Amino acid sequence: MKLMGWSLIVFGLVVMVLNNAGPANGITCQEALMSLMPCEPYLVGSGPGSPAVPCCAGVQTLVSEATSPEIRRNLCECLKTAAAGMKIDPGRLTAIPEYCKVSVPVPLDPNVDCSKVPLF
């Protein structure tokens, strides 16, 4: 459960990029959360002041897998659900795109309404 929590928040950043709980066509919720595991220490404030390289790699992978509106919706809901159980530092969450050099065209907010996230 802890893994889901932080992962979601992590992708809370990418979560906001995505949109919906459950498995997605190209990537499952579990796969998404596993790819974001390295971000947990940073997001909860127990790690260094910037995300580790494996965290950024996971975020970049997730962004590249979000190839359709359906996948983005599924990932958003997946990550939002996971984030609900985490104590994520919102400032660290919103800083991930800059640190990881990833373009996230949606709000990085664990309270995002995934049904209203743009599905570019």
C-alpha positions as CSV (number, residue, x, y, z in Angstrom):
1,M,0.0,0.0,0.0
2,K,2.9,2.4,0.8
3,L,4.3,1.7,-2.6
4,M,1.1,2.7,-4.2
5,G,0.8,5.8,-2.1
6,W,4.1,7.4,-2.9
7,S,4.1,6.1,-6.5
8,L,0.9,7.8,-7.2
9,I,2.0,11.0,-5.7
10,V,5.1,10.7,-7.7
11,F,3.1,10.4,-10.7
12,G,0.9,12.7,-9.0
13,L,3.1,14.8,-11.1
14,V,2.7,12.5,-14.0
15,V,-0.6,11.5,-12.5
16,M,-1.8,14.9,-13.4
17,V,-0.4,14.0,-16.8
18,L,-2.5,10.9,-16.9
19,N,-6.1,10.0,-16.3
20,N,-7.8,7.0,-14.7
21,A,-7.3,4.1,-12.2
22,G,-6.7,0.5,-13.2
23,P,-4.6,-1.0,-15.9
24,A,-3.9,0.9,-19.1
25,N,-3.4,-0.4,-22.6
26,G,0.4,-0.1,-22.7
27,I,1.2,-0.1,-19.0
28,T,-0.5,-1.5,-15.9
29,C,-1.1,0.4,-12.7
30,Q,1.3,-1.9,-10.9
31,E,4.0,-1.4,-13.6
32,A,3.6,2.4,-13.3
33,L,3.9,2.3,-9.5
34,M,7.0,0.1,-9.7
35,S,8.7,2.4,-12.1
36,L,8.1,5.3,-9.7
37,M,9.4,3.5,-6.5
38,P,12.7,5.3,-6.6
39,C,10.9,8.6,-6.2
40,E,9.4,7.8,-2.8
41,P,12.3,9.0,-0.6
42,Y,12.4,12.3,-2.4
43,L,8.6,12.9,-2.4
44,V,8.1,12.1,1.3
45,G,11.1,14.3,2.3
46,S,13.3,11.5,3.6
47,G,15.7,11.6,0.7
48,P,18.0,14.1,-0.9
49,G,16.9,17.6,-2.0
50,S,16.5,16.5,-5.5
51,P,15.1,13.3,-7.2
52,A,17.6,10.5,-7.8
53,V,18.5,9.5,-11.3
54,P,16.3,6.3,-11.1
55,C,13.4,8.4,-10.1
56,C,13.7,10.6,-13.1
57,A,14.2,7.6,-15.3
58,G,10.9,6.2,-14.0
59,V,9.1,9.4,-14.5
60,Q,10.4,9.7,-18.1
61,T,9.4,6.1,-18.8
62,L,5.9,6.8,-17.5
63,V,5.5,9.9,-19.6
64,S,6.6,8.1,-22.7
65,E,4.1,5.3,-22.0
66,A,1.2,7.7,-21.7
67,T,0.5,7.6,-25.4
68,S,-3.3,7.8,-25.5
69,P,-6.0,9.6,-23.6
70,E,-7.2,6.3,-22.2
71,I,-3.8,5.4,-20.8
72,R,-3.4,8.9,-19.3
73,R,-6.8,8.7,-17.6
74,N,-5.9,5.2,-16.2
75,L,-2.5,6.3,-15.0
76,C,-3.9,9.5,-13.4
77,E,-6.5,7.5,-11.4
78,C,-4.0,4.8,-10.5
79,L,-1.5,7.4,-9.1
80,K,-4.1,9.5,-7.4
81,T,-5.4,6.4,-5.6
82,A,-1.8,5.5,-4.5
83,A,-1.0,9.1,-3.5
84,A,-4.0,9.2,-1.1
85,G,-2.1,7.0,1.4
86,M,1.1,9.0,1.2
87,K,2.4,12.1,3.0
88,I,3.9,13.7,-0.1
89,D,5.6,17.1,0.0
90,P,3.7,19.1,-2.6
91,G,6.7,21.4,-3.2
92,R,8.8,18.4,-4.1
93,L,6.1,17.0,-6.3
94,T,5.8,20.1,-8.4
95,A,9.6,20.3,-8.7
96,I,10.1,16.9,-10.3
97,P,9.5,18.1,-13.9
98,E,12.2,20.7,-13.6
99,Y,14.7,18.4,-11.9
100,C,14.0,15.5,-14.2
101,K,13.8,17.7,-17.4
102,V,10.4,16.2,-18.2
103,S,7.5,18.2,-19.7
104,V,4.3,17.5,-17.7
105,P,1.5,19.6,-19.3
106,V,-1.0,19.1,-16.5
107,P,-1.2,20.3,-12.9
108,L,1.0,18.3,-10.4
109,D,-1.6,18.1,-7.7
110,P,-2.6,15.0,-5.7
111,N,-6.1,16.5,-5.6
112,V,-6.5,16.7,-9.3
113,D,-9.8,15.7,-10.9
114,C,-8.6,13.2,-13.4
115,S,-11.8,13.6,-15.5
116,K,-10.8,17.2,-16.1
117,V,-7.2,16.7,-17.0
118,P,-6.4,17.7,-20.6
119,L,-6.1,14.6,-22.8
120,F,-3.8,16.1,-25.5
